[in-house]
Each structure stands twice: as structure tokens, then as C-alpha cells.
Amino acid sequence: MVKIISEKKSNLKEFLSKHKFIWIFAISVAIAAGFLAWWRGDNFSVSLALTISRQGTQESIDYKYDNYYALQASDEFGTTVAGWFKTPEIAKAINQKVGINSSGSSLSALSGKFKAAKISPNLVEVRYGAKIESDAKKISQAIGQVISEKVSLINNSSNQGIAFLVIAGEPVIVKNTYNFWFNVLAGFLIGLVFGFFIKVAKEYFR
């Protein structure tokens, strides 16, 4: 029995020594995959609700359904607000409020930083990620300020007596529980496959 165990240990050592390059390569890829996932990933996910309402009325001789038209106007304006978050301009303005430098960011990176969707005629949800919780709160405040300033410009330029108001709610901040070890395991398996092919290729062309 002892002899069998000794032989198995010897065979295992021989196997590990023979394929040492593959194991080292796989472990290196696993460490790199885990670090990259941790470094690039956002630690917090945030949801912010923007409520849209209409201020003021427009007189009409033929129609007395102001509530209906107010809802319709808010619905159309909600689509506009959601569309703003698809533009690099809004992301850059928010970054400036928070103190984030956007000079090195591409247009696609800026336009994809925030995901906005109209939930109802007068409600828009904005989702984004942040590294730390304090930044998540700062960004939510900046979103409210930037959108309010943009809405004010539109209200001031309107000559029909109609104005809109956008109110930012309290952000819902959730800590991401991404699986670090899953990324490490995936990197290790990928490293094993690539390491094997590299070793085979080296021996083939030797």
C-alpha cells in the first residue's frame, strides 16, 4: 500500500514537472483574469428615478381636457429626457459636476455610461455604475443638477407659458457581488487550454 502511494506521488511529481510551463501559464492567466475583473468592474450599481411634471397651462377655446394634455406633454418630454442620456454631452456635464476628467474618454464610452429608460409617461429611470458608494451619491446629485439646468433653459426659451419640472429621487445603491473566484477559475481553464496548444506548437516546430 505504501509502495503504491509512493509510486502515485512520484508519477504526480513527474507529470507536474513535465507540464510545468502549462501550469505556470494557467495560473498566471487566472491571476490576471481575477485582477482585471476586479479593476474594471463597478463595485456599486445605482438606480435613480426622475419624475417629470408640467407646470403652467395653455389656454384652449375648443378643448378643456388640460389634465390629459398635461400627461401627454409629460410623456413626450420624458422621451426627450431619456434621450439626453444617450448623448456624450450629458455624461460630460455630469462628470464635470462630480470632478471627473472626461478628456481621455471616447464618444461611445461617454454615451454608454448611463442607461435611461422611460418607465411611465412621467417617470424615467437612470442606471449607472460607480467604484465607491460616495461617488454613486455624488453622481446622482450631479444628474439632478444637470437635468434641472437643461430643463430650465428649455422653459426659459418657451413662449407658450408651458414649463416642465424634473425631480430626482433618492438613488438606490446596491453593492455588486460579482464572483471573483469564478473569473479566476475561468482564467485558469482558458490558460490550461492555451498553454497546452502553445506547448504542442513549440514541440511541433522544434
ABEGO torsion letter per residue (X at the ends): XAAAAAAAAAAAAAAAAAAAAAAAAAAAAAAAAAAAAAAABBABBBBBBBBBBBBEBBBBAABABAAAAAAAAAAAAAAAAAAAAABAAAAAAAAAAAGBBAAABBAAAAAAABBBBBABAABBBBBBBBABAAAAAAAAAAAAAAAAAAAAAAAAABAAGBBBBBBBBBBBBBBBBBBAAAAAAAAAAAAAAAAAAAAAAAAAAX
